[in-house]
Amino acid sequence: MLDADLQSVQEVRQCLQTAKEAQKRLAGMSQAQIDQIVQSMAEAARQEAGRLAAMAVEETGYGKAVDKTAKNLFAAQDVHQSIQNMKTVGIINRDEQNRVWEVAQAVGVIAGIVPSTNPTSTVIFKALISVKAGNAIVFSPHPQAAKCTKEAARVVQAAAERAGAPAGLISCLTQPTLAASRELMHHSLTDLILATGGTAMVKAAYSSGKPAYGVGPGNVPVYVHASADIPTAIRQVVQSKTFDYGTICASEQSLVVDQSIKRKVVAELKRQGAYFLDDHETRRVAAVILAGKSLNPAIVGKSPQALAELAGILVPEDATLLVAEETGVGLDYPFSVEKLAPILALYTVADTREASTLCSKLLAFGGLGHTLGIHCHDQQVIESFVVDKPASRIVVNSGTTFGGIGATTGIAPSLTLGCGSLGNNVTSDNIGPQHLFNIKRVAFGLRDMQLAQTEAAIPVAVAAAAAPAISRDEIAEIIKSVLLELQSSGR
């Protein structure tokens, strides 16, 4: 009987070889042909959004089918709409004034790492942006989401083929082992990695020696300033944090509230379904948030009622969110970590200065470079608050889940959110097709190079450092002769 790891590695090699051949054929297609393929993929994903979402919930146990459907539709509709007119083939820009043309060249074959929290939407998104940029993609699913990931890949590949794409342009590994993921990321036929998943997986992608776009964790703090429209702000926070039971990394993790409005904020949270834990309940829930020093996977994407059962407490059937008041930051304060579940920490601050310090501290503790939120209607406060924050997306007066991915803001719609150098990522952008092709620059000559030959161009320091026996005029003649010799020799 063949070893499972060996079988999975062989599958990787076969998929990559097929993908390489498919990408070569795609490279010969026009912009119109590629756009038709991408449109067919998006249409198929829209039609299958609900079925794929249900498969993901059934297989992983994470989130809600209705919200995963919305995520699939976001990828298939919003992302597609934002990229459909983008030039990605041939000459994509002509700067006639400077006589520089920009030519797109696909990177080739992409390794798509898929998380268990958002499997089908990630496949739809990464397939669309990869093919739009002229690439093939091979998906490596999380073992807990292998079936739904494979089915999502099948749906978009079949649609691509119906529109004229070559077979094997999009594929998914059927045996998701660590050995397979390692082989996919290190193989010579892999040209770039799109890594979405846990911190260890992203680090593995960056250490593979391949170009990689990864993401960091999103321990998102949200400041509610005294000038905020409290009912609207809390409605947006609750909608955002409870969406798909908190499985999007841009979702709110901590509310930082001005003391002057705390009572109103708490009352509004309760009115909108949040359940405030008492001291006993807070300790019980805190005990299940972490498993060692990492997030407990048992709480990810679970309902408030399921979380309460896990913690051994009772909460109302209509509770939409669990809230605990917190004062500290760090592993000794579990509510301060990134919680991919409908659990929210509430901090109270005296003023904007204290809020600024606390938000930076929360970002430094597991969210550097990701996302920050602020609800405020004082422009001066917003400006002073955002300039020094270590976050790549700062969402103002909107839920951070939807604002960060570009659903409710003008940020580029994306499901892969870079964290920049702060989060040890190569970019702070929302990833799109523009990150998945190389740009060659064709530059026409504008002028001849003029070499400095005048006495005025001779640095004073050179003359000052010269030996006393050599005059300034003699130095100038020496330099002129050297420059003329270099010019005549073509150097």
C-alpha positions in Angstrom: 0.0 0.0 0.0 1.4 3.4 -1.0 2.3 5.9 1.7 -0.3 8.7 2.0 2.3 11.4 2.0 4.0 10.0 -1.1 0.7 9.9 -2.9 -0.2 13.5 -1.9 3.2 14.7 -3.1 2.8 12.9 -6.4 -0.6 14.5 -6.8 1.0 18.0 -6.3 3.5 17.4 -9.0 0.8 16.2 -11.4 -1.4 19.2 -10.7 1.5 21.6 -11.1 2.6 20.1 -14.4 -0.9 20.3 -15.8 -1.3 23.8 -14.5 1.9 24.9 -16.1 0.8 23.6 -19.5 -2.6 25.2 -19.1 -1.1 28.6 -18.1 1.0 28.5 -21.3 -2.1 28.2 -23.3 -3.8 31.0 -21.3 -0.9 33.2 -22.0 -1.7 33.2 -25.7 -5.2 34.5 -25.1 -6.5 38.0 -25.5 -7.8 40.3 -22.8 -11.4 39.7 -24.1 -11.0 35.9 -24.0 -9.7 36.0 -20.4 -12.4 38.4 -19.3 -15.0 36.0 -20.8 -13.5 33.1 -18.8 -13.5 35.1 -15.6 -17.1 36.3 -16.2 -18.2 32.7 -16.6 -16.4 31.7 -13.4 -18.1 34.5 -11.5 -21.6 33.6 -12.9 -21.2 30.0 -11.9 -20.0 31.0 -8.4 -23.0 33.2 -8.0 -25.4 30.4 -8.9 -23.7 28.0 -6.5 -23.1 30.4 -3.7 -25.8 29.0 -1.4 -24.9 25.3 -2.0 -21.2 25.8 -1.4 -21.9 27.8 1.7 -24.1 25.0 3.1 -21.3 22.5 2.3 -18.8 24.6 4.1 -20.9 24.8 7.3 -21.7 21.1 7.3 -18.1 20.1 6.8 -16.3 22.5 9.1 -19.0 23.4 11.7 -17.9 27.0 11.4 -20.2 30.0 10.9 -23.7 30.4 9.3 -24.7 29.3 5.9 -26.6 32.5 5.1 -23.5 34.6 5.9 -21.1 32.2 4.0 -23.5 32.6 1.1 -23.0 36.4 1.4 -19.2 35.9 1.4 -19.4 33.7 -1.7 -21.5 36.4 -3.4 -19.1 39.1 -2.3 -16.3 37.3 -4.0 -18.3 36.5 -7.1 -20.1 39.9 -7.5 -18.2 42.7 -5.7 -14.7 41.5 -6.4 -15.6 40.6 -10.0 -17.2 43.9 -10.6 -14.1 45.7 -9.2 -11.7 43.9 -11.5 -13.7 43.2 -14.7 -12.4 46.3 -16.5 -8.8 46.0 -15.3 -6.2 45.6 -18.0 -4.0 42.6 -17.4 -2.9 41.4 -20.8 -0.2 43.0 -23.1 0.4 46.7 -22.9 -1.7 47.9 -20.0 -0.5 51.5 -19.9 1.2 54.1 -22.2 2.9 57.1 -20.7 3.4 59.0 -24.0 4.9 62.1 -22.3 7.7 60.1 -20.7 7.7 57.5 -23.5 7.3 54.5 -21.2 4.9 51.6 -21.8 3.9 49.1 -19.2 3.5 45.5 -20.2 1.8 42.8 -18.0 3.3 39.4 -17.8 1.6 36.7 -15.6 3.7 35.2 -12.9 2.7 31.7 -14.0 1.4 29.1 -11.5 0.0 30.1 -8.1 -0.3 28.0 -5.0 -3.5 28.9 -3.2 -3.6 28.1 0.5 -7.2 27.8 1.7 -8.3 28.3 5.4 -11.0 26.2 7.1 -12.9 29.4 8.3 -13.7 30.8 4.8 -13.0 27.9 2.4 -15.4 28.4 -0.5 -15.3 32.2 -0.7 -11.5 32.0 -0.6 -11.4 29.6 -3.6 -13.8 31.8 -5.6 -11.8 35.0 -4.8 -8.4 33.6 -5.5 -9.4 31.8 -8.6 -11.0 35.0 -10.1 -8.0 37.2 -9.4 -5.5 34.6 -10.5 -7.1 33.8 -13.8 -7.8 37.5 -14.4 -4.1 38.1 -14.1 -3.4 35.3 -16.6 -2.3 32.6 -14.1 -3.1 29.0 -13.3 -3.8 28.1 -9.6 -3.5 24.9 -7.6 -5.4 25.0 -4.3 -4.2 23.3 -1.1 -7.3 22.9 1.2 -7.4 22.7 5.0 -8.1 19.1 5.9 -11.2 20.1 7.8 -12.6 21.8 4.6 -11.3 19.5 1.9 -14.6 18.5 0.3 -16.2 22.0 0.0 -12.9 23.5 -1.2 -12.6 20.8 -3.9 -16.2 21.4 -5.0 -15.7 25.2 -5.1 -12.6 24.7 -7.3 -14.5 22.2 -9.5 -17.3 24.7 -10.0 -15.1 27.6 -11.2 -12.9 25.3 -13.3 -15.9 23.8 -15.1 -17.2 27.3 -15.8 -13.8 28.4 -17.0 -13.6 25.5 -19.4 -17.1 26.2 -20.8 -15.7 29.7 -21.7 -12.7 28.3 -23.5 -10.1 27.9 -20.7 -7.7 24.9 -20.9 -8.2 21.9 -18.6 -6.2 22.0 -15.4 -6.1 25.8 -15.1 -7.7 25.5 -11.7 -7.3 22.4 -9.6 -7.5 21.3 -5.9 -5.5 18.7 -4.1 -7.6 15.8 -2.9 -5.1 14.6 -0.3 -4.3 17.6 1.9 -1.3 16.5 3.9 1.5 18.6 5.4 3.8 17.0 2.9 1.6 18.1 0.0 1.4 21.7 1.2 5.2 21.7 1.6 5.8 20.3 -1.8 3.3 22.7 -3.4 5.0 25.7 -1.8 8.6 24.6 -2.6 8.2 23.0 -6.0 10.1 24.6 -8.9 6.9 24.9 -11.0 5.2 27.1 -8.3 5.8 30.7 -9.1 3.9 32.5 -6.3 2.0 31.7 -3.1 -1.3 33.2 -2.0 -1.3 32.2 1.7 -4.5 32.5 3.8 -4.5 30.6 7.0 -2.9 30.4 10.4 0.3 32.2 11.4 2.3 29.0 11.0 1.1 28.4 7.5 1.8 32.0 6.4 5.3 31.8 7.9 5.9 28.5 6.0 4.9 30.3 2.8 7.3 33.2 3.4 10.1 30.8 4.3 9.6 28.7 1.1 11.9 30.8 -1.0 9.0 31.8 -3.3 7.3 35.2 -3.6 4.3 35.0 -1.3 1.4 37.2 -0.3 0.4 36.3 3.3 -1.8 37.8 5.9 -1.4 38.4 9.6 -3.8 38.0 12.5 -6.4 40.8 13.0 -6.8 41.6 16.7 -9.0 44.6 15.7 -9.7 47.3 18.3 -12.5 49.8 17.7 -12.7 53.2 19.4 -16.2 54.7 20.1 -15.6 58.4 20.6 -18.0 60.7 22.5 -19.1 62.3 19.2 -20.3 59.0 17.7 -23.9 58.3 16.7 -24.2 55.5 19.3 -27.3 53.6 18.0 -25.8 53.5 14.5 -22.3 52.7 15.7 -23.4 49.8 17.9 -25.7 48.4 15.1 -22.7 48.3 12.8 -20.5 46.7 15.4 -23.0 44.0 16.2 -23.7 43.2 12.6 -20.0 43.1 11.8 -18.9 41.1 14.8 -21.7 38.5 14.6 -21.4 38.0 10.8 -20.6 34.3 10.2 -20.0 34.1 13.9 -16.9 36.2 13.7 -14.8 34.2 11.3 -13.5 37.1 9.2 -10.2 38.3 10.6 -11.2 42.0 10.1 -14.0 41.6 12.6 -14.1 43.7 15.8 -12.3 42.1 18.8 -12.4 44.9 21.4 -14.5 48.0 21.9 -12.7 51.0 23.4 -15.3 53.4 24.8 -15.1 56.9 26.2 -16.2 57.0 29.9 -18.7 59.8 29.2 -20.8 57.6 26.9 -20.2 54.2 28.4 -23.7 53.8 29.9 -25.4 54.7 26.6 -23.1 52.2 24.7 -23.8 49.4 27.2 -27.5 50.1 27.0 -27.5 50.1 23.2 -25.4 46.9 23.1 -28.0 45.1 25.3 -30.9 46.5 23.3 -29.3 45.0 20.2 -28.9 41.5 21.6 -25.5 41.6 23.3 -25.3 39.6 26.5 -23.0 41.0 29.2 -21.2 38.3 31.2 -21.0 38.7 35.0 -17.8 38.0 36.9 -18.4 34.3 37.2 -19.4 33.9 33.6 -16.5 36.0 32.4 -14.1 33.6 34.2 -15.8 30.5 32.7 -15.7 31.9 29.1 -12.1 33.2 29.6 -11.1 29.6 30.4 -12.2 28.3 27.0 -10.9 31.1 24.8 -7.3 29.8 24.8 -5.7 26.4 24.4 -2.3 26.9 25.8 -1.0 30.2 24.2 -3.2 29.9 21.1 -6.8 30.4 20.3 -9.0 27.4 21.2 -10.2 26.0 17.8 -13.4 24.7 19.6 -14.7 28.3 19.9 -14.1 29.3 16.3 -17.2 30.2 14.3 -19.7 29.0 17.0 -22.9 30.7 18.2 -23.1 32.4 21.6 -25.3 29.5 22.8 -22.7 26.9 21.8 -20.0 29.0 23.4 -22.0 29.2 26.6 -22.5 25.4 26.6 -18.8 24.9 26.1 -18.1 27.2 29.1 -20.7 25.6 31.3 -23.0 28.7 31.6 -26.4 29.7 30.3 -27.2 32.6 28.1 -30.5 33.7 26.5 -31.6 32.0 23.3 -31.8 35.4 21.6 -28.3 36.5 22.6 -26.3 37.5 19.5 -23.0 38.4 21.2 -21.1 37.8 24.4 -19.5 40.8 26.0 -17.1 41.0 28.9 -15.5 44.1 30.5 -11.7 44.0 30.4 -8.9 46.2 31.6 -5.6 44.4 30.6 -3.9 43.2 27.5 -1.9 40.0 27.1 -2.2 36.2 27.5 -3.3 36.7 31.1 -6.3 38.5 29.7 -7.9 36.1 27.2 -10.6 38.5 26.1 -7.8 40.7 24.7 -6.8 38.2 22.1 -8.2 37.7 18.5 -11.4 35.7 19.0 -12.8 34.3 15.8 -16.2 34.0 17.5 -19.0 36.3 18.7 -17.1 37.4 21.8 -16.2 41.0 22.4 -14.1 42.7 25.0 -15.2 46.1 26.3 -12.6 48.6 27.6 -13.4 52.0 29.2 -11.1 55.0 28.7 -11.0 58.6 30.0 -10.3 60.3 26.7 -8.9 60.0 23.2 -5.3 60.0 24.3 -5.9 56.9 26.5 -7.9 55.3 23.8 -5.0 55.9 21.3 -2.5 54.2 23.6 -4.8 51.2 24.3 -5.7 50.6 20.7 -2.0 50.6 19.7 -1.3 48.2 22.5 -4.1 45.8 21.4 -2.8 46.0 17.8 0.7 45.2 19.0 -0.7 42.1 20.8 -1.5 40.1 17.7 -2.9 42.5 15.2 0.0 44.6 13.9 -0.7 46.0 10.4 -4.2 44.7 10.1 -7.3 46.7 10.8 -8.5 49.4 13.2 -11.9 51.0 13.6 -13.2 54.3 14.9 -16.8 55.6 15.3 -16.5 59.4 15.5 -18.0 62.5 13.9 -15.2 65.0 14.9 -12.9 65.3 11.9 -10.0 66.7 14.0 -10.2 63.7 16.4 -10.3 61.3 13.5 -7.2 62.9 11.8 -5.2 63.0 15.0 -6.2 59.5 16.0 -5.4 57.6 12.8 -2.0 59.0 11.7 0.2 57.0 14.0 -1.7 53.8 14.3 0.0 50.5 13.2 -2.9 49.4 11.0 -3.1 49.1 7.2 -6.9 49.6 7.1 -8.6 52.2 9.4 -12.3 51.9 9.0 -14.3 55.1 10.0 -18.0 54.8 10.9 -18.5 51.3 9.5 -18.2 47.8 10.7 -14.7 46.6 10.3 -15.6 43.2 8.9 -17.3 44.8 5.9 -15.2 48.0 5.8 -11.9 46.1 5.8 -12.7 43.8 2.9 -14.1 46.8 0.9 -17.8 45.9 1.0 -18.9 49.1 2.7 -15.9 51.4 2.0 -13.9 52.5 -1.0 -11.1 50.1 -0.3 -10.5 47.5 -3.0 -12.8 44.5 -2.5 -10.7 41.6 -1.4 -10.6 38.6 0.9 -6.8 38.6 1.3 -5.8 41.6 3.4 -2.1 42.4 3.6 -0.6 43.7 6.9 2.6 45.3 5.5 5.9 45.2 7.2 4.2 45.7 10.5 2.6 42.3 10.2 5.7 40.7 8.4 3.8 40.9 5.1 5.2 42.1 1.8 2.3 44.5 1.2 -0.3 46.4 3.1 -2.8 46.3 0.2 -6.0 44.5 -0.2 -4.8 41.8 -2.7 -6.1 41.8 -6.3 -5.0 40.8 -9.8 -2.5 43.7 -9.9 -0.4 41.8 -7.4 -0.3 38.7 -9.6 1.5 39.8 -12.7 4.9 41.4 -13.4 5.1 44.7 -15.1 7.7 45.1 -17.8 8.6 48.7 -18.7 9.5 49.6 -22.3 11.3 52.9 -22.1 12.2 55.0 -25.2 15.3 57.3 -25.3 14.4 60.9 -24.7 17.9 62.6 -24.6 21.6 61.9 -24.7 23.4 61.6 -21.4 25.2 64.9 -20.6 28.4 64.2 -18.7 29.6 67.0 -16.4 32.7 68.8 -18.0 32.7 72.2 -16.5 34.9 73.6 -13.7 31.7 74.6 -11.9 30.8 70.9 -11.5 34.0 70.1 -9.7 33.3 69.6 -6.0 35.2 72.1 -3.9 36.1 69.2 -1.6 38.1 67.6 -4.4 40.1 70.7 -5.0 40.7 71.2 -1.3 41.9 67.7 -0.8 44.4 67.9 -3.7 48.1 68.1 -3.2 49.4 71.7 -2.9 51.7 71.3 -5.9 48.7 70.8 -8.2 46.6 73.9 -9.1 42.8 74.0 -9.5 43.1 74.4 -13.2 45.3 71.3 -13.5 42.8 69.3 -11.4 40.0 70.4 -13.8 42.0 69.4 -16.9 42.7 65.9 -15.3 39.0 65.3 -14.5 38.0 66.5 -18.0 40.4 64.1 -19.7 39.2 61.2 -17.5 35.5 62.0 -18.3 36.3 62.2 -22.1 38.1 58.8 -21.9 35.2 57.2 -20.2 32.8 58.7 -22.7 34.8 57.5 -25.7 35.0 54.0 -24.3 31.3 53.8 -23.7 31.6 53.3 -20.0 
